């Protein structure tokens, strides 16, 4: 089975997706997802901008370092590294050292940290815009990868078409979200439920953080090695359409939702319900008479006249009703108000 994640992370040679946003809650295993994708990159120069994490936490151990450039800014003090020593110029210098004919994958481990250091959303937006413009000049599959928190204030700015016409937006959800959806709302992902029914409920639960609440609640076990990935793809064409799907991910790579161990319970429950439905006896079986009619019997029944009592007789017209009044001596009839004292 072909997975969309297999062509997104890592990118296919013909991929034109220049911007990848990985929306996560901070505690989700997005680093493992990123490392898994970098393992299979070939013929691509990787530029890693380290602001929050050291490079060894981002890059997989099996990745060769011949085509890797690291911009380490984990020791930066806000307000003391600006101008020529600023992070924007440092990254652009490294990108300029790579020939323009070579594809580049630029990874910024924490754009939110850059925004906190700059104390300006617009300044951070302009920095990311300049880096993305450098990536756009290069051949496919060059791209900018930005992990972002779910509550990031940069997120609404970066998903707009003015920043990038094409977009791949990956949102990481805990499997507990689908478990809650199946238990409380009796709703499963498509094709087990209709898309118009599933997505509004799923989006509402995700926005309220129900999955995280279940993970870290009294009976929660925290994040495991499995993730439900919501994939939103906006193409660069003028159709302005967004494809939206769900896929699973494990340490071994992409998988179907049915193969995730944490979701096996809800799929087995669905199978049991279907089996019970199929095994339900038909109440019309084993009757001493036949309830179904043949086509000839149906035609004969249609020819039988219905025994209405007045069928074929014209309906007699009913005369209009009238009020008959016989005045007596107690009635005071005058021309000014003749009806005031009528005793009806």
N, C-alpha and C positions, 0 to 999 in steps of 0.2 A: 504494500500500500504506500502511495506517495504522500508525504507530509509536506505541508507548506513550510514548516520550520526547517526542513532539510534544504530548501532553496533560499531561505532567508538567512539562517545562521547555520553554516557558512553560506555566503552568497554564491549563486551560480555565475559563471563567466559573463552571461548576457544580462545579468540583473541590472536594472536601472534605478533601483531604490537607493537614493543618495542619503536618506536620513532614517535612522532606526532609533526609536524611543523605547526604552525598556522601563515601564512604569512598575514600581515595586514599593513595598512598605518598609524597606530597610532591613527587616528581619528575613525577608524571603530569600531563597538561594539564587539570586540573580547572578552572583559571581560564578557559581558552578555552571549556569546556563551559558554565560559568556565564554568561560574557559573551554567548554565543550565545543563551541563553534569555532574558536581560534585554532583548535588542534588540527583542523582539516584545511586551513587556508594554505594555498600554494600560489607562488608567483606574485604575492602581494606584500607590500611594505606596511608594517604595522607601526603606527605612532601612538604611544600610550601617554596620556597626560595624567600624571598621578598628583592628585590634590588631597585626597583623603586616605587612600590605601597605598601601601608600597607595591612596587611593580611585581614582586614575586607572588603577591596575593591575587593579582589580576591575570598574569600570564600562566598558561599551563606549563607544568614541569617538562613535558615532552616537546615543547616548542623550541625550535632552533632560534638562536639569537642573531643570525646573520642578517635578517631582514627586519629587525625590531629596533625602533628608536624610542627611547624613554625620556620624557620631560618630567623630571621629578621636582614638584613644587610643594611637597609635604611640609617643608620647613619654612615656608614663606610666612612673614609677619604682615598682616594687613596694613596697608598704608606706607610700607617701606620698600616695596618692589613695584614701582611704576615706571612709566616712560620706556626707555630702551631695555630696562631690566624687567618689565612687566610680563605677565604670563602670555598676553596676546602676542607680543613681539617674539617671545621665546619660541612659541609653537610655530609661528609663521616662518621663523628662521630654519627650524628643523624641516618643515614642509618644503621650503625652497631648496634644501639640500638634496631632496629626492627628485630625480628627473621627471618632467611633466608627462612623459610617455609611460611612466610606471603607475599602476593603480595603487592607491593608498587607502587603508582603513584607519581612520582616526578615532580613538577611543578616549573619552573624557570621563574619568571615574565618578566625578561628582560636580555637575554644573551648579547644584544648589550651594555647595561650599564656595564656589567662585562668586556666586551672587551675594552670599553673606559677607565675603571679604570686600567686595566692591560696594556693598550697601546700595546697590542700584540695579533694578531689573532691566532698565533700558541699556545701561552700560554692558551688562552681561549678555543681553540679547545681541548687541552690536558685535561683541567679541565672537560669539558663536556664529553669527552671520558671516563674519570675515573668514572664519575657519571653514565653514560650509562652502563658501564661494571658491576657496582654494581646492576643495575636494571635487567640486563640480567641473573644474577645468580638466580633470584627469579621466582616463578611460575607465570603463566598467571593469570590475565591480567596486569602484571607489565609493566610500560612504563614511558618514559621521555617525558614530554610535554614542548615544547619551542615556545612561541610566538616570532616572529621576524618581523622586519620592512621589507617592500618590497625592500628597498635599502640597506639592511644589507650586509656587506662584509662577514659575517659568513655564509650566506645562501648557496653560491656555495660550501663551504667546507662541510656543514652538509648534503647535499642531495646526496653526493657520496656514493657508496656502501662500501667504505673503512670505513666509520663511522658507518653505519648500513646497513645490507643487506636488511632488510624490512623497509618500510617507508610509512607513511601516510602524505601527504602534502596537507594541507587545505589552499586555497587562497581565501580571502574574497574580493568580488567585490560589488560595489553599483549596485542596479537595474538599475540605469541610464545608465550603460554600455550597457545592453541589449536593452534599449529603443533607444539609439543612433544607435545601430547596426540595429535595425528593421527600423528606420526612414531613415537613410542615405545609408545603404547597402542592404536594403530589405532582410535581412538574420535573421533567427530565430534559436534557438538552436535545435539540433536533438531531435525528429525525423522530425520536421517541415522543416529542411534543412539537406543536407547531411553533414556528419562529415568532409570530406576533404575540403568542402567549408567553413564551419563555424569556425573551430578551428584556422586556420591561421589568419583570420580577427579578431576574438575575442582576440587572443593572442597579435596581433599588437596593438589593442586599449588599452588593459590592460597594456602593456609595456609602452606605451606613457602616461598613466595616464589620458585617456580621461574621464573615469567615475568620478575621483576626480575633474577634471576641471569643469565638468558639475555640480557637487555637490556644489562647492564653487564659481561658477561663478556668474554673475549678477542675473540670474534667478534661481539659485540653492537654495535648501532648506536644505542642509546638510544631514548628515546621519540620517536615521530614525531607526525604530525597525526591519527592514527587510534587509536581506543580501542574496546575491547570492554566494553560496559556490562552488568553483571549487575543486573537489576531485581527487587527483592523488594517486594511491596506487601501490606500488612496493612490490611484494611478495618476500619472502626469497628463493623461488625455483630458479632453474637454468634457467628458461625460459627467464628471463630478460625482462619481459613485464610490461607495466605500464597501468593500467586502468584509464580512465579519464572520469568524468561525472560532471554534474551540478545539484545542488539541492538548494532549498530555505530554509531559516531559519527565524523563527519569535520568539518572546518571548515565545510563547507556545511550541516551539520545531521545528523539521524539517517539511518541507512541500514541495509540488511540486511547480515548477515555476509558474504554472497556478493559484495557490492559493495566490500568493503574490499580495497584493492590488496595489502596485506601478507598476505592470506589467499587470494589468487587461486591460488596454487600448490597448496594442499590441495584446492580444489574441482576444479581441472583433473585432479588425480590421481584423485579419485573418479570423474570422468567417464570417464577412461581405463580404470579398473578395470571400470566398468559396460559399456563398449564391448567389452572383452575377454571379459567374461562372456557378452554377447549373441552374440559371434562364435564362441564355442566350438562346434565341430561336435558334433552329436548322434551318439553311438556306435551308436544303433539304426537310423540311416538307411542306405540303400543295402545292406541285407542281402538275400541270395537267398531268405530265408524270413521268415515273418511271426511275430513274438513276441506279438502281441496277439490276443485271442480275442473273438469276438462273444458276445452274450448267450446265444444258442442253444448255442454251443459250450461256454460255461461251465456251462450247465445239463446238457448231455450228459456233461461230465466229472464233474460231481458225482454222477451216477447210476452210474458205474462202480464195482463192488465192489472193495475193496482185497484183494489176495491174501495174507491172513495164513494161516499154516499151520494154526493151531488155532482158527480163527474158528468160533464156534458150538458148540464142544465144552466140556463142563463141566470145570472144573479139579479134578483128583484131589486129595483131601486127603492130606497128608503126615503120617505118624505121628510122634509126638514122639520125639526121640532119648533114648537111655539109655546108661549106662555099665555094662558087664558086668565083674565082678571075680571071679577065681578065686584064692582065697588059697593060699599054699604054706607050706612048713615054715619059711621065713625070717621070716615075718610074726609079730610078737608081738601077739597080740590079747588085750587085757584089757578089763575093763569100765570102768576109769577113763579111759583114753585109747586108744580102739580104733583111731584113725587115725594114731597117731604114727609107726609103723614100717611102714605099708602100702607095698608096692613096686608102685606103679602105673606 
